[in-house]
Amino acid sequence: MDVQGGVFIVTGSATGLGAAVAQRLAAKGGRVVINYTRSLAEAEVTAAACREVGSEAVLCQADVSVDEDCRRMASEALDRWGRIDGLVNNAAQSKIVPHADLEGLSAEDFNRIFAVNVVGAFQMVRAVAPAMKDQGMGAVVNVSSGSAFTGTGSSIAYAASKAALNVMTRSLARALAPEIRVNAVCPGVMQTRWWREGLGEENYNSFIDRYAQSAPLKKAGTTEAVADPVLWLLEGAEHVTGETILVDAGSHLGPAPQR
C-alpha cells in the first residue's frame, strides 16, 4: 500500500498512540480522519499537526461502541475522499483495578470495556469493509495489548477484552481475505497520559521504572515506538494477515534465567 494519497481512519486519535499514528501517516502524505469522543481540543491539535506537514485531516466525533457512529465515520471519509485504504482500531476503554480485587469490577465495567475494545473494533471493520472490498484492497490494524497474552494489565476486564480482540483479528483476517489484511499490534506498557493520570505522578514514575527494569530491552514503550509497526502493517506487510505482533521490549519473555 502506498500511504501517499491514501485515506486512513484512526480511532481514538486525539492523543497518545492514535495521535502518533495519525501524524506518521500524514507525514507520509496520507489523508487522515482524526476521531475523538470528548477530547476536542487535543483532536484539533493533532489535526493541526497533520495539516502542518501538508496533509488533509478531518475531525470526527464518534463513539465506536455505537454502530451508527461507526458507519457515519466511514461515510464521512468516503464522502470527502471517495475511498478508505486503512483503519487503525486504536480507541480503547479500561479501568485501573488490581486483579485480586474481584469486587472492583462490575458487569457494567465489563460491558463498557468490551463495547469499545471488541464490539467497537468489529463495528468499525464492518463499516469500512464494503469500500475496501470494492476498491480491491485495504488494511486494518487492531491495537491490542500484551496483556492479552500475559493476563496482566490495568484490569482483568481489559486483559480479557484484548484477548478477544486477538481472536477476532484472526477471524476477520480469514473472513475478509484476499482484499483486506487484518493484523494487530500488542504493546506492553506505554508512557502515556492515561497511565499518568490514572496512577498519579509519583506512582506512575515508579511503575514505568519497574516495567523498564523487568523488560529484557530495559525500556518502557513510547507511542512513537509502537507507531512504527502499525505503519509497517498498513503499508509494507503485503504478505501478512491474521498476525498479532508483540511490541513490549521483550517483557512477555519473563525475567532472564539466573546464571
C-alpha positions as CSV (number, residue, x, y, z in Angstrom):
1,M,0.0,0.0,0.0
2,D,1.2,3.5,-0.8
3,V,0.4,5.8,2.1
4,Q,0.9,8.8,-0.2
5,G,-2.7,9.9,-1.2
6,G,-4.3,7.1,0.8
7,V,-7.2,7.6,3.2
8,F,-6.9,6.4,6.8
9,I,-9.3,6.3,9.8
10,V,-7.6,6.2,13.2
11,T,-10.0,5.8,16.1
12,G,-9.1,7.4,19.4
13,S,-6.6,9.6,17.7
14,A,-6.8,12.8,19.7
15,T,-3.9,11.8,22.0
16,G,-1.4,9.0,22.7
17,L,-0.7,6.3,20.2
18,G,-3.6,7.2,17.9
19,A,-2.3,10.8,17.5
20,A,1.2,9.4,16.9
21,V,-0.1,7.1,14.2
22,A,-2.2,9.8,12.5
23,Q,0.8,12.2,12.4
24,R,3.1,9.5,10.9
25,L,0.5,8.8,8.2
26,A,0.2,12.5,7.5
27,A,3.9,12.9,7.2
28,K,3.9,10.2,4.5
29,G,1.2,12.0,2.6
30,G,-1.8,10.1,3.9
31,R,-5.2,11.8,4.4
32,V,-6.5,11.1,7.9
33,V,-9.7,11.0,9.9
34,I,-9.0,12.1,13.5
35,N,-11.6,10.5,15.8
36,Y,-12.4,11.6,19.3
37,T,-15.2,11.3,21.8
38,R,-14.6,14.1,24.3
39,S,-11.1,15.4,23.7
40,L,-11.9,18.1,21.1
41,A,-9.1,20.4,22.0
42,E,-6.5,17.7,21.7
43,A,-8.0,16.4,18.5
44,E,-7.7,19.8,17.0
45,V,-4.0,19.9,18.0
46,T,-3.4,16.5,16.3
47,A,-5.3,17.6,13.2
48,A,-3.3,20.8,13.0
49,A,0.0,18.9,13.3
50,C,-1.2,16.7,10.3
51,R,-2.0,19.7,8.2
52,E,1.3,21.4,9.0
53,V,3.1,18.7,7.0
54,G,0.8,19.3,4.0
55,S,-1.7,16.5,4.7
56,E,-5.5,16.7,4.8
57,A,-7.1,15.9,8.1
58,V,-10.7,16.0,9.3
59,L,-12.2,15.6,12.8
60,C,-15.0,13.2,13.5
61,Q,-16.6,13.0,16.9
62,A,-17.9,9.4,17.3
63,D,-18.2,6.7,19.9
64,V,-17.1,3.4,18.3
65,S,-19.4,1.4,20.7
66,V,-22.3,3.0,18.7
67,D,-22.8,1.3,15.4
68,E,-24.4,4.4,13.8
69,D,-21.3,6.5,14.7
70,C,-19.0,3.9,13.1
71,R,-21.0,3.9,9.9
72,R,-21.1,7.7,9.9
73,M,-17.3,8.0,10.3
74,A,-16.8,5.7,7.3
75,S,-19.4,7.7,5.3
76,E,-17.7,11.0,6.1
77,A,-14.4,9.6,4.8
78,L,-16.0,8.3,1.7
79,D,-18.0,11.5,1.0
80,R,-14.8,13.6,1.3
81,W,-12.2,11.4,-0.4
82,G,-14.1,8.5,-2.1
83,R,-12.1,5.7,-0.6
84,I,-10.8,4.2,2.6
85,D,-7.4,2.5,2.5
86,G,-6.6,1.8,6.1
87,L,-8.3,1.5,9.5
88,V,-6.5,1.6,12.8
89,N,-8.7,0.5,15.7
90,N,-7.0,2.3,18.5
91,A,-9.9,3.6,20.6
92,A,-10.0,1.7,23.9
93,Q,-11.6,1.7,27.3
94,S,-10.2,0.5,30.6
95,K,-10.4,0.9,34.4
96,I,-7.4,0.5,36.8
97,V,-8.4,-2.2,39.2
98,P,-6.0,-4.6,41.0
99,H,-6.6,-8.1,39.6
100,A,-7.2,-9.5,43.1
101,D,-10.0,-7.0,43.8
102,L,-12.8,-9.0,42.2
103,E,-15.4,-6.6,43.7
104,G,-13.7,-3.7,41.9
105,L,-15.2,-4.6,38.6
106,S,-18.9,-4.6,37.9
107,A,-20.9,-6.1,35.0
108,E,-21.2,-2.5,33.7
109,D,-17.5,-2.1,33.7
110,F,-17.1,-5.3,31.7
111,N,-19.8,-4.3,29.3
112,R,-18.4,-0.9,28.6
113,I,-14.8,-2.1,28.1
114,F,-15.9,-4.9,25.8
115,A,-18.3,-2.5,24.0
116,V,-15.4,-0.3,23.0
117,N,-12.5,-2.7,22.7
118,V,-14.2,-5.6,21.0
119,V,-17.6,-4.6,19.6
120,G,-16.4,-1.2,18.6
121,A,-13.5,-2.6,16.7
122,F,-15.8,-5.1,14.9
123,Q,-18.3,-2.3,14.0
124,M,-15.6,-0.2,12.6
125,V,-14.3,-3.0,10.4
126,R,-17.8,-3.7,9.3
127,A,-18.3,-0.1,8.4
128,V,-15.2,0.2,6.2
129,A,-15.1,-3.3,4.7
130,P,-17.5,-2.7,1.7
131,A,-15.4,0.2,0.5
132,M,-12.2,-1.7,0.8
133,K,-13.7,-4.7,-0.9
134,D,-15.0,-2.6,-3.8
135,Q,-11.6,-0.9,-4.4
136,G,-9.9,-4.3,-4.1
137,M,-7.6,-3.6,-1.2
138,G,-7.4,-2.4,2.3
139,A,-5.6,-2.9,5.7
140,V,-6.8,-3.0,9.3
141,V,-4.6,-2.8,12.3
142,N,-6.2,-3.5,15.7
143,V,-4.4,-2.1,18.7
144,S,-4.4,-4.9,21.2
145,S,-2.2,-5.4,24.2
146,G,0.5,-7.6,25.6
147,S,-1.9,-8.2,28.5
148,A,-3.9,-10.5,26.1
149,F,-1.0,-13.0,26.4
150,T,0.0,-12.5,30.0
151,G,-3.3,-11.8,31.7
152,T,-1.9,-8.7,33.3
153,G,-2.6,-5.0,32.7
154,S,-4.9,-2.4,34.1
155,S,-7.7,-4.8,34.9
156,I,-9.0,-8.3,34.3
157,A,-11.7,-7.0,32.1
158,Y,-9.2,-5.1,29.9
159,A,-6.9,-8.1,29.5
160,A,-9.9,-10.3,28.6
161,S,-11.1,-7.8,26.0
162,K,-7.7,-7.7,24.3
163,A,-7.5,-11.5,24.2
164,A,-11.0,-11.4,22.5
165,L,-9.7,-8.8,20.1
166,N,-6.8,-11.0,19.1
167,V,-9.1,-13.9,18.3
168,M,-11.3,-11.6,16.3
169,T,-8.3,-10.3,14.4
170,R,-7.7,-13.9,13.1
171,S,-11.3,-14.5,12.4
172,L,-11.6,-11.2,10.4
173,A,-8.4,-11.9,8.5
174,R,-9.8,-15.1,7.2
175,A,-13.2,-13.7,6.5
176,L,-12.1,-10.6,4.6
177,A,-9.2,-12.1,2.6
178,P,-7.9,-11.7,-0.1
179,E,-8.7,-8.0,-0.4
180,I,-8.3,-6.9,3.2
181,R,-5.5,-7.7,5.5
182,V,-6.3,-7.7,9.3
183,N,-3.5,-7.7,11.9
184,A,-2.9,-6.5,15.5
185,V,-0.1,-4.9,17.4
186,C,0.1,-5.7,21.1
187,P,2.0,-3.1,23.0
188,G,3.4,-3.5,26.5
189,V,3.2,-0.6,29.0
190,M,3.4,2.7,27.1
191,Q,4.3,6.0,28.6
192,T,1.0,7.8,28.1
193,R,-1.2,10.4,29.8
194,W,-3.7,7.7,30.6
195,W,-1.4,5.9,32.9
196,R,0.0,9.1,34.4
197,E,-3.5,10.4,35.2
198,G,-4.7,7.1,36.5
199,L,-1.8,6.4,38.8
200,G,-0.7,9.8,39.8
201,E,2.7,11.3,39.1
202,E,4.8,9.5,41.7
203,N,3.2,6.1,41.3
204,Y,3.4,6.5,37.5
205,N,7.1,7.1,37.5
206,S,7.9,4.1,39.7
207,F,5.5,2.0,37.7
208,I,7.3,2.9,34.4
209,D,10.7,2.4,36.0
210,R,9.8,-1.1,37.3
211,Y,8.4,-2.1,34.0
212,A,11.5,-0.9,32.1
213,Q,13.8,-2.8,34.5
214,S,11.9,-6.0,34.2
215,A,11.9,-6.0,30.4
216,P,14.9,-7.6,28.5
217,L,15.4,-4.4,26.5
218,K,15.3,-2.3,29.7
219,K,12.8,0.3,28.4
220,A,9.1,1.1,28.5
221,G,7.2,1.7,25.3
222,T,6.6,5.1,23.7
223,T,3.8,6.0,21.3
224,E,6.4,6.6,18.6
225,A,8.0,3.2,19.0
226,V,4.6,1.4,18.7
227,A,3.5,3.6,15.8
228,D,6.4,2.1,13.7
229,P,5.0,-1.4,13.5
230,V,1.5,0.0,13.0
231,L,2.7,1.8,9.9
232,W,4.5,-1.3,8.7
233,L,1.4,-3.4,8.9
234,L,-0.5,-0.8,6.9
235,E,1.9,-0.1,4.1
236,G,4.6,-2.8,4.0
237,A,3.3,-6.1,5.2
238,E,1.6,-7.3,2.0
239,H,2.0,-11.0,2.8
240,V,1.0,-10.7,6.5
241,T,-2.6,-11.1,7.8
242,G,-4.1,-12.6,11.0
243,E,-0.9,-11.8,13.0
244,T,-0.6,-10.4,16.5
245,I,2.8,-8.6,16.9
246,L,4.1,-8.1,20.4
247,V,5.8,-4.7,20.9
248,D,6.8,-4.8,24.5
249,A,10.6,-4.6,24.8
250,G,10.5,-8.4,25.3
251,S,8.6,-8.2,28.6
252,H,6.5,-11.2,27.6
253,L,9.6,-13.4,27.7
254,G,9.7,-13.0,31.5
255,P,12.8,-12.5,33.6
256,A,16.2,-13.8,32.4
257,P,17.2,-17.1,34.0
258,Q,19.8,-16.9,36.7
259,R,23.3,-17.8,35.7
